[in-house]
Amino acid sequence: MKNLGTIAAAVFVAAVLLLYMCTFQVRFTEVVVKKTWGRLHEDPITEPGLYFKWPRPVQRVVRYDKRICILEDRTEETRTVDGKTILLTTFTLWRVKDPARFHTNFPDGVEDGEKKLRTTVITHKQAVTGKHQLSDFVSTDPSRRRIRQIEEEMLAAVAEDVTEEYGIEVIDFSIKKLGLPQSVTTAIFESMRSGEEAKAERYVAEGEATAAKILADARAMEERIMAEVQGKVAEIETEAERVVSEYYREFDEHPELRIFLDKLRTNRAALRERTTIIIDTEEAPWDVFDEEARARVPVEGGVGQQGAGKTSGGADTRPAGKTD
């Protein structure tokens, strides 16, 4: 009985070992290819589950992770088409698309595939950067920057190189970090400062030219307005001289009346405020306060008699020698 138990246990262990050697499991994150006597099967196994195979050395399986991997290259100096040096760090999202082709090119493992992909990325990164100017990467004008276009060019170049030949699918490609060497940074900032100063000078010149034009237009308008005003003033003065000349013709018939009225106007202006003064009524224009002088003015209606004693301004006009 003891021998029977031992034999049963040995058979069970042998069966388990045989099952282990003749089966393999594919996880949902894996893709598997089988090799028979070293020859690779073209059809990969992509569905998860339990599969059978011949034990080694007849058949063996090669597993690859079908999830997306991230490859970040090192920061390197790259020159643009206009001779400027920039520092670029990129990352690539990739995965194994064709396991058979990938294994054929990189039988020693995924690390060799990553190395090849890294070399390809660096090569195309430098090639694409060399076709663009620095302003496509760095510019104060957002419309001149072409970062996304450059990333798409690099993605297309890398994908075309590795997909068909190495069985690698490039999902996405992007620039992670963009920098400038210290010497280049200083030169670029100086260039940008010079460019902005030139713009400022141009704006100032344009502003001064616009201001000069505005002033010239204002002066021309002022001259036109003044010419119109002077013409209008001349018309008014001509009309006034015509009216005054008619009055003067009337006064020429009675010169004493005109002189008398001129004296009254002078006295009214001088004595506009209530004032007490001492005057000599024999001197012009104060002789209008002399009754005898007023009587000599030949004016109808008694014009020479008005204003005796007080002026229209309310000033006291008593004879000389008497004051308040």
C-alpha positions as CSV (number, residue, x, y, z in Angstrom):
1,M,0.0,0.0,0.0
2,K,2.8,2.3,0.8
3,N,4.3,1.7,-2.7
4,L,1.0,2.4,-4.3
5,G,0.7,5.7,-2.5
6,T,4.2,6.7,-3.5
7,I,3.5,5.7,-7.1
8,A,0.3,7.7,-7.2
9,A,2.0,10.8,-5.8
10,A,4.8,10.4,-8.3
11,V,2.3,10.1,-11.1
12,F,0.4,13.2,-9.9
13,V,3.6,15.2,-9.7
14,A,4.7,14.0,-13.1
15,A,1.2,15.0,-14.5
16,V,1.5,18.4,-13.0
17,L,4.9,19.0,-14.4
18,L,3.8,17.7,-17.8
19,L,0.8,20.0,-17.7
20,Y,3.1,22.9,-16.6
21,M,5.5,22.2,-19.5
22,C,2.7,21.8,-22.1
23,T,0.6,24.8,-21.2
24,F,1.0,28.5,-20.8
25,Q,-1.2,31.4,-19.8
26,V,-1.6,34.7,-21.7
27,R,-2.6,37.7,-19.5
28,F,-4.8,40.5,-20.9
29,T,-1.8,42.8,-20.8
30,E,0.4,40.5,-22.9
31,V,0.9,39.4,-26.5
32,V,2.6,36.1,-27.1
33,V,4.4,34.4,-30.0
34,K,5.4,30.7,-30.2
35,K,8.6,29.4,-31.6
36,T,8.9,25.8,-32.8
37,W,12.5,24.4,-33.1
38,G,13.6,28.0,-33.1
39,R,11.2,29.0,-36.0
40,L,8.9,31.8,-35.2
41,H,5.1,31.5,-35.7
42,E,3.7,34.5,-37.6
43,D,0.4,34.6,-35.8
44,P,0.7,36.1,-32.3
45,I,-1.7,35.2,-29.5
46,T,-3.4,38.4,-28.3
47,E,-6.5,37.0,-26.4
48,P,-6.0,36.2,-22.7
49,G,-6.5,32.5,-21.6
50,L,-4.8,29.1,-21.2
51,Y,-3.0,27.6,-24.2
52,F,-1.1,24.4,-25.0
53,K,2.3,24.0,-26.4
54,W,5.0,21.3,-26.8
55,P,7.5,21.3,-24.0
56,R,11.0,22.6,-24.5
57,P,13.1,22.3,-26.6
58,V,10.3,21.7,-29.1
59,Q,8.4,24.9,-28.5
60,R,8.8,28.0,-26.3
61,V,6.9,31.2,-26.0
62,V,8.0,34.9,-26.1
63,R,6.0,37.4,-24.1
64,Y,5.6,41.1,-24.8
65,D,3.7,43.8,-22.9
66,K,1.1,45.2,-25.2
67,R,0.5,48.3,-22.9
68,I,1.7,51.7,-24.0
69,C,5.3,52.4,-22.9
70,I,6.9,55.8,-22.4
71,L,10.4,56.5,-23.8
72,E,12.0,59.7,-22.7
73,D,15.3,60.6,-24.5
74,R,18.1,62.7,-22.9
75,T,18.4,66.4,-23.3
76,E,20.7,67.2,-26.2
77,E,21.8,70.3,-28.1
78,T,20.2,70.6,-31.5
79,R,20.9,73.3,-34.1
80,T,18.2,75.1,-36.1
81,V,18.3,76.0,-39.8
82,D,19.4,79.6,-38.9
83,G,22.4,78.3,-36.9
84,K,20.9,78.7,-33.3
85,T,21.4,76.0,-30.7
86,I,18.5,74.8,-28.6
87,L,18.1,72.1,-25.9
88,L,15.3,69.6,-26.6
89,T,13.9,66.8,-24.4
90,T,11.2,64.6,-26.0
91,F,9.1,61.7,-25.0
92,T,7.5,59.0,-27.2
93,L,4.5,56.8,-26.5
94,W,4.9,53.4,-28.1
95,R,4.0,49.7,-28.0
96,V,4.8,46.5,-29.8
97,K,2.4,46.2,-32.7
98,D,3.9,43.2,-34.5
99,P,5.5,40.8,-32.0
100,A,6.9,38.5,-34.7
101,R,8.7,41.3,-36.5
102,F,9.8,42.9,-33.3
103,H,11.2,39.6,-32.0
104,T,13.0,39.0,-35.4
105,N,14.8,42.3,-35.1
106,F,15.3,42.2,-31.3
107,P,15.6,38.6,-30.2
108,D,17.5,39.6,-27.0
109,G,14.6,41.5,-25.5
110,V,12.6,44.8,-25.3
111,E,15.7,46.7,-24.2
112,D,17.3,46.4,-27.6
113,G,14.1,47.7,-29.2
114,E,14.1,50.7,-26.9
115,K,17.7,51.5,-27.7
116,K,16.9,51.3,-31.4
117,L,13.8,53.5,-31.0
118,R,15.8,56.0,-28.9
119,T,18.4,56.2,-31.7
120,T,15.7,56.7,-34.3
121,V,14.1,59.5,-32.2
122,I,17.3,61.4,-31.8
123,T,18.1,61.1,-35.5
124,H,14.8,62.5,-36.6
125,K,14.6,65.0,-33.9
126,Q,17.8,66.6,-35.1
127,A,16.8,66.3,-38.8
128,V,13.4,68.0,-38.2
129,T,14.8,70.7,-36.0
130,G,17.4,71.5,-38.6
131,K,14.6,72.4,-41.0
132,H,13.1,75.0,-38.8
133,Q,14.2,78.4,-37.5
134,L,14.5,79.4,-33.9
135,S,11.4,81.6,-34.1
136,D,9.4,78.4,-34.8
137,F,10.2,77.2,-31.3
138,V,10.6,80.5,-29.4
139,S,8.9,83.8,-30.3
140,T,7.1,86.7,-28.7
141,D,4.5,86.4,-31.5
142,P,2.3,83.4,-30.8
143,S,1.3,83.1,-34.5
144,R,5.0,82.4,-35.4
145,R,5.4,79.4,-33.1
146,R,5.2,76.0,-34.8
147,I,5.7,73.6,-31.8
148,R,2.8,71.3,-32.6
149,Q,3.6,71.2,-36.3
150,I,7.2,70.3,-35.4
151,E,6.0,67.5,-33.1
152,E,3.8,66.1,-35.8
153,E,6.7,66.1,-38.3
154,M,8.9,64.2,-35.8
155,L,6.1,61.8,-35.0
156,A,5.5,61.0,-38.7
157,A,9.2,60.6,-39.4
158,V,9.8,58.2,-36.4
159,A,6.6,56.2,-37.0
160,E,7.5,55.7,-40.7
161,D,10.9,54.5,-39.8
162,V,10.1,52.0,-37.1
163,T,6.5,50.7,-37.8
164,E,7.1,48.6,-40.9
165,E,10.7,47.6,-40.2
166,Y,10.7,46.9,-36.5
167,G,7.0,46.3,-35.7
168,I,6.8,49.2,-33.3
169,E,3.7,51.4,-33.2
170,V,4.3,55.1,-32.2
171,I,1.2,56.4,-30.5
172,D,2.3,59.9,-29.8
173,F,5.4,62.1,-29.7
174,S,5.9,65.4,-27.9
175,I,8.5,67.9,-26.8
176,K,8.7,67.7,-23.0
177,K,11.3,70.4,-22.4
178,L,12.7,73.2,-24.5
179,G,15.7,75.3,-23.4
180,L,18.5,77.4,-24.6
181,P,22.2,77.4,-23.7
182,Q,23.3,80.3,-21.5
183,S,25.4,81.9,-24.2
184,V,22.6,81.6,-26.7
185,T,20.0,82.9,-24.2
186,T,22.0,86.1,-23.7
187,A,22.4,86.7,-27.4
188,I,18.8,86.0,-28.1
189,F,17.6,88.3,-25.3
190,E,19.9,91.0,-26.7
191,S,18.5,90.5,-30.2
192,M,15.0,90.6,-28.9
193,R,15.7,93.7,-26.9
194,S,17.2,95.4,-30.0
195,G,14.2,94.3,-32.1
196,E,11.7,95.7,-29.5
197,E,13.7,98.9,-29.2
198,A,13.6,99.3,-33.0
199,K,9.8,98.7,-32.9
200,A,9.5,101.4,-30.2
201,E,11.5,103.9,-32.2
202,R,9.3,103.1,-35.2
203,Y,6.1,103.6,-33.2
204,V,7.5,106.9,-31.8
205,A,8.3,108.1,-35.3
206,E,4.9,107.1,-36.6
207,G,3.3,108.9,-33.6
208,E,5.3,112.0,-34.2
209,A,4.4,112.0,-37.9
210,T,0.7,111.5,-37.1
211,A,0.9,114.3,-34.5
212,A,2.6,116.6,-37.0
213,K,-0.2,115.8,-39.6
214,I,-2.9,116.5,-37.0
215,L,-1.2,119.8,-36.1
216,A,-0.9,120.8,-39.7
217,D,-4.5,120.0,-40.4
218,A,-5.5,121.9,-37.3
219,R,-3.5,125.0,-38.4
220,A,-5.0,124.8,-41.9
221,M,-8.5,124.6,-40.4
222,E,-7.6,127.5,-38.1
223,E,-6.4,129.6,-41.0
224,R,-9.6,128.8,-43.0
225,I,-11.8,129.7,-40.0
226,M,-9.8,132.9,-39.3
227,A,-10.1,133.9,-43.0
228,E,-13.8,133.4,-42.9
229,V,-14.0,135.3,-39.6
230,Q,-11.8,138.2,-40.9
231,G,-14.0,138.3,-44.0
232,K,-17.1,138.5,-41.8
233,V,-15.5,141.2,-39.6
234,A,-14.6,143.2,-42.7
235,E,-18.2,143.0,-43.9
236,I,-19.4,144.1,-40.4
237,E,-16.9,146.9,-40.3
238,T,-17.9,148.1,-43.8
239,E,-21.5,148.1,-42.8
240,A,-20.7,149.9,-39.5
241,E,-18.6,152.5,-41.3
242,R,-21.5,153.0,-43.7
243,V,-24.0,153.5,-40.8
244,V,-21.5,155.8,-39.0
245,S,-21.0,157.8,-42.1
246,E,-24.7,158.5,-42.3
247,Y,-24.7,159.6,-38.6
248,Y,-21.6,161.8,-39.3
249,R,-23.5,163.5,-42.2
250,E,-26.2,164.3,-39.8
251,F,-23.7,165.6,-37.2
252,D,-21.9,167.7,-39.9
253,E,-25.1,169.8,-40.1
254,H,-24.9,170.5,-36.4
255,P,-21.2,170.3,-35.3
256,E,-21.9,172.0,-31.9
257,L,-24.4,169.3,-31.1
258,R,-21.9,166.5,-31.9
259,I,-19.2,168.2,-29.7
260,F,-21.7,168.5,-26.9
261,L,-22.8,164.8,-27.2
262,D,-19.1,163.8,-27.2
263,K,-18.6,165.7,-24.0
264,L,-21.6,164.1,-22.4
265,R,-20.4,160.6,-23.3
266,T,-17.0,161.4,-21.8
267,N,-18.5,162.6,-18.6
268,R,-20.8,159.6,-18.4
269,A,-17.8,157.3,-18.7
270,A,-15.7,159.2,-16.2
271,L,-18.6,159.5,-13.6
272,R,-20.0,156.0,-13.9
273,E,-19.8,155.5,-10.1
274,R,-21.3,157.9,-7.6
275,T,-18.5,160.4,-7.1
276,T,-17.8,163.8,-5.6
277,I,-15.4,165.9,-7.6
278,I,-14.1,169.5,-7.9
279,I,-14.0,170.7,-11.5
280,D,-13.5,173.8,-13.5
281,T,-16.6,174.2,-15.7
282,E,-14.7,176.4,-18.1
283,E,-12.6,173.5,-19.2
284,A,-13.8,170.9,-21.7
285,P,-15.4,168.5,-21.3
286,W,-16.7,169.8,-18.0
287,D,-18.0,173.0,-19.6
288,V,-21.3,171.1,-20.2
289,F,-22.1,171.9,-16.6
290,D,-22.0,175.6,-17.4
291,E,-25.5,176.8,-18.0
292,E,-24.3,179.6,-20.3
293,A,-22.3,177.1,-22.4
294,R,-25.3,174.7,-22.6
295,A,-27.5,177.6,-23.7
296,R,-25.2,178.3,-26.6
297,V,-25.8,174.8,-28.1
298,P,-28.3,175.3,-31.0
299,V,-30.3,172.1,-30.5
300,E,-34.1,171.9,-31.0
301,G,-36.1,170.4,-28.1
302,G,-33.9,171.9,-25.4
303,V,-31.1,169.4,-25.6
304,G,-28.7,172.0,-24.3
305,Q,-30.7,172.4,-21.1
306,Q,-30.7,168.8,-19.9
307,G,-28.4,167.3,-17.3
308,A,-28.2,170.5,-15.2
309,G,-26.8,169.8,-11.8
310,K,-26.4,166.0,-12.1
311,T,-25.2,163.5,-14.7
312,S,-26.9,160.2,-15.6
313,G,-24.4,158.4,-13.5
314,G,-25.7,160.2,-10.4
315,A,-22.5,162.3,-9.8
316,D,-22.8,165.6,-7.9
317,T,-22.1,168.4,-10.3
318,R,-22.4,171.6,-8.2
319,P,-20.2,174.6,-9.1
320,A,-16.5,174.6,-8.3
321,G,-15.5,175.4,-4.8
322,K,-18.2,173.3,-3.1
323,T,-17.6,169.8,-1.9
324,D,-19.4,167.2,0.3
